Amino acid sequence: MKNIVEIRNLHKIYSGGTHALKGINLTVKEGEFLIILGLSGSGKSTLLRCLNKLIESTSGDIIVNNEDVVKAEGKNLRRIRRHIGMIFQQFNLIKNLTALTNVLTGKLGYVSLGHSITFSRHKDDVKFALENLRRVGLRDFSNKKIKNLSGGQQQRVAIARALMQSPRLILADEPVASLDPATADSVMKYLGELNKKDNMTVICSLHFLSLARKYGTRVVALKDGKIVFDGKPTDIDDKRFKEIYGEETEEVKIR
């Protein structure tokens, strides 16, 4: 398998002086389900958002799909982002629009402004959107407004929206942090299916070790902006766990 992501000596220092990433070196192969594990403030979200340049890195190299993300700008950056699906903790959906319309917005990187305004008239787009809603178990909810859906359903709509890009890589930034344990597991299940059935590469940040063990093929743990573990989820024993989280955070094993 070839590398889909290559990160070399990546640093991110925010304007306030916070050194969020400290010399990250990481490669991710096609088809991996990589879990980024760590407490809040460890650098997980910063790392994910640097990968598609939602956040500008301070120094270092980021190569995604053989493209230089750090140097990319304008049309070139938009082209790179087309193949990187992004799923956010707070869903980032338009609450007063239907599930179908929200999913259709995933095609915005591919079409003209005129096309985007008339999405509902394009049968192929609608058919694809409905198929993606079916894949996350929400085909029958296509005409419901987002504000009338549960948190878990909204996150599944967000997954369907990402699928509209036909991505090679999905970045999921704490996708289940605001969900109850049962709903979190159901959302992770859909990401797991995309990884296994479509051989889609997934990089997902989490707090919870049990979900990492259940769905991840590999875990990278961050602490204070540095990688402190890189290996199989089952290799995180109690000693490793305490190195990552400290003595007082046993609850993150749960779920």
C-alpha positions in Angstrom: 0.0 0.0 0.0 1.3 3.5 -0.8 1.2 6.5 1.5 -1.8 8.8 1.2 -0.5 11.2 3.8 3.1 12.2 4.6 3.9 14.7 7.4 7.4 15.8 8.0 8.6 17.9 11.0 5.3 19.7 11.3 5.0 22.6 13.8 2.1 24.8 14.6 2.5 27.9 16.8 -0.6 30.0 17.3 -0.5 33.8 17.5 -0.9 33.7 21.3 2.3 31.6 21.6 0.7 28.1 22.1 3.0 25.5 20.4 0.3 23.1 19.5 2.3 20.7 17.3 6.0 20.1 17.9 7.8 18.4 15.1 5.2 15.8 14.0 6.4 13.1 11.6 3.7 10.7 10.4 2.8 8.7 7.3 -0.6 7.1 6.7 -1.1 4.3 4.2 -4.2 4.0 1.9 -6.9 2.0 3.6 -5.8 2.6 7.2 -8.3 3.6 9.9 -6.0 5.8 12.0 -7.2 7.0 15.3 -5.6 10.1 16.8 -5.9 9.7 20.5 -5.3 12.2 23.3 -6.8 14.6 25.8 -8.2 18.0 24.9 -5.4 20.3 24.0 -3.0 17.5 22.9 -3.0 18.8 19.3 -5.5 16.4 17.7 -7.8 18.9 16.1 -4.9 21.1 15.0 -3.2 18.2 13.3 -6.4 17.2 11.4 -7.1 20.8 10.3 -3.6 21.3 9.1 -4.1 18.3 6.8 -6.6 20.2 4.6 -5.3 23.7 5.4 -8.2 24.8 7.5 -5.4 25.9 9.7 -2.1 27.2 8.3 0.9 25.3 9.7 3.9 27.2 10.9 6.6 25.0 9.4 7.0 21.5 8.0 5.7 19.5 5.0 2.3 18.0 4.4 1.7 15.8 1.4 -1.8 14.4 0.8 -2.6 12.3 -2.3 0.9 13.3 -3.7 -0.1 17.0 -3.4 1.7 19.7 -1.4 -0.9 21.0 1.0 1.3 23.7 2.6 2.1 25.4 -0.6 -1.4 25.0 -2.2 -3.6 28.1 -2.7 -6.7 29.2 -4.5 -8.0 26.8 -7.2 -5.2 24.3 -6.5 -6.2 24.1 -2.8 -9.9 23.7 -3.7 -9.0 20.8 -6.0 -7.0 19.1 -3.3 -9.9 19.5 -0.8 -12.4 17.9 -3.2 -10.9 14.5 -2.3 -10.7 15.1 1.5 -14.0 14.7 3.3 -14.3 16.5 6.6 -16.6 15.6 9.5 -16.8 17.9 12.5 -17.8 17.5 16.1 -20.6 20.0 15.9 -21.8 18.6 12.5 -21.7 22.0 10.7 -25.0 21.5 9.0 -27.6 24.1 8.0 -30.4 23.5 10.5 -33.3 24.9 8.6 -32.6 22.9 5.4 -33.5 19.3 4.8 -31.1 16.3 5.1 -31.1 15.9 1.3 -30.2 19.6 0.7 -27.4 19.4 3.3 -25.9 16.3 1.6 -26.1 18.0 -1.8 -23.8 20.8 -0.5 -21.0 18.2 -0.4 -20.8 18.7 -4.2 -20.1 22.4 -4.0 -16.4 21.9 -4.7 -17.2 20.3 -8.0 -19.8 22.5 -9.6 -20.4 26.1 -10.7 -22.4 28.6 -8.7 -25.3 28.3 -11.1 -25.4 24.5 -10.8 -25.3 24.7 -7.0 -28.3 27.0 -6.9 -30.3 24.5 -8.9 -29.1 21.3 -7.3 -32.6 19.8 -6.9 -33.0 19.9 -10.7 -30.0 17.7 -11.3 -31.3 14.1 -11.2 -27.8 12.5 -11.0 -26.8 14.7 -8.0 -30.1 13.9 -6.2 -29.8 10.2 -6.9 -26.2 10.2 -5.6 -27.3 12.1 -2.5 -30.1 9.7 -1.7 -27.8 6.8 -2.2 -25.4 8.3 0.3 -28.2 8.9 2.8 -29.2 5.2 2.3 -25.6 4.2 3.2 -25.9 5.8 6.6 -29.4 4.5 7.2 -31.3 7.8 6.6 -32.9 7.4 3.1 -36.4 7.8 4.6 -35.3 11.0 6.4 -34.2 12.9 3.3 -37.0 15.5 3.5 -36.7 16.1 7.2 -35.1 19.4 8.4 -31.8 19.0 10.2 -33.2 20.7 13.3 -35.7 17.9 13.7 -33.1 15.1 13.7 -31.2 13.7 16.7 -27.5 14.4 17.2 -26.6 10.9 15.9 -28.7 11.3 12.8 -27.2 14.7 12.1 -23.7 13.3 12.3 -24.7 10.6 9.8 -26.0 13.3 7.5 -22.6 14.9 7.8 -21.0 11.6 6.8 -23.3 11.3 3.8 -22.4 14.9 2.8 -18.7 14.0 2.9 -19.4 11.0 0.6 -20.7 13.4 -2.0 -17.1 14.4 -2.6 -16.2 10.8 -3.5 -13.2 11.3 -1.1 -10.1 9.2 -0.9 -9.5 10.4 2.6 -12.0 11.3 5.4 -10.9 13.4 8.4 -13.2 13.1 11.4 -12.5 15.6 14.1 -14.0 14.3 17.4 -17.1 13.1 15.5 -18.7 11.4 18.5 -17.6 13.7 21.4 -21.1 15.2 21.8 -23.0 11.9 21.5 -24.1 9.3 24.1 -22.1 6.0 24.1 -24.6 3.9 22.1 -25.1 6.6 19.4 -21.3 7.2 19.3 -20.8 3.5 18.5 -23.4 3.6 15.8 -21.8 6.6 14.1 -18.3 4.9 14.3 -19.8 1.8 12.7 -20.6 3.7 9.5 -17.1 5.1 9.3 -15.8 1.6 9.9 -17.9 0.2 7.0 -16.6 2.9 4.6 -13.1 2.0 5.6 -13.6 -1.8 5.1 -16.0 -1.9 2.2 -14.7 1.0 0.2 -11.0 0.8 1.3 -11.5 4.5 2.3 -8.7 5.9 4.4 -10.1 7.4 7.7 -8.2 9.6 10.2 -10.4 10.1 13.2 -9.6 11.9 16.5 -11.1 10.5 19.7 -10.8 10.6 23.4 -12.0 7.1 24.1 -9.7 4.1 24.0 -12.5 1.5 23.7 -13.7 3.0 20.4 -10.1 3.2 19.2 -9.6 -0.5 19.9 -12.9 -1.4 18.3 -12.6 0.5 15.0 -9.0 1.6 14.5 -6.3 -0.4 12.6 -3.7 1.9 14.1 -3.5 4.5 16.9 -1.3 7.5 17.1 -1.4 9.2 20.5 -0.6 12.8 21.1 0.4 14.5 24.3 1.4 18.2 24.5 1.8 18.4 20.7 4.1 15.4 20.4 3.5 11.7 19.3 3.9 9.5 22.3 2.6 6.3 20.8 2.3 4.8 17.3 1.1 1.3 17.0 -1.8 -1.2 17.2 -4.8 -0.3 19.4 -4.3 -3.5 21.3 -0.8 -2.6 22.2 -1.9 0.2 24.5 -1.6 -1.4 27.9 -2.1 0.2 31.3 1.4 1.7 31.3 1.0 3.2 27.9 -2.5 4.4 28.8 -1.1 6.3 31.8 1.7 7.8 29.7 -0.9 9.3 27.3 -3.6 10.3 29.8 -2.1 10.5 33.2 -3.1 8.6 36.4 -6.4 10.4 37.0 -8.3 9.9 33.7 -9.5 6.3 33.9 -12.9 7.3 32.5 -11.6 7.7 29.0 -11.3 3.9 28.7 -15.1 3.7 28.9 -17.4 3.6 25.9 
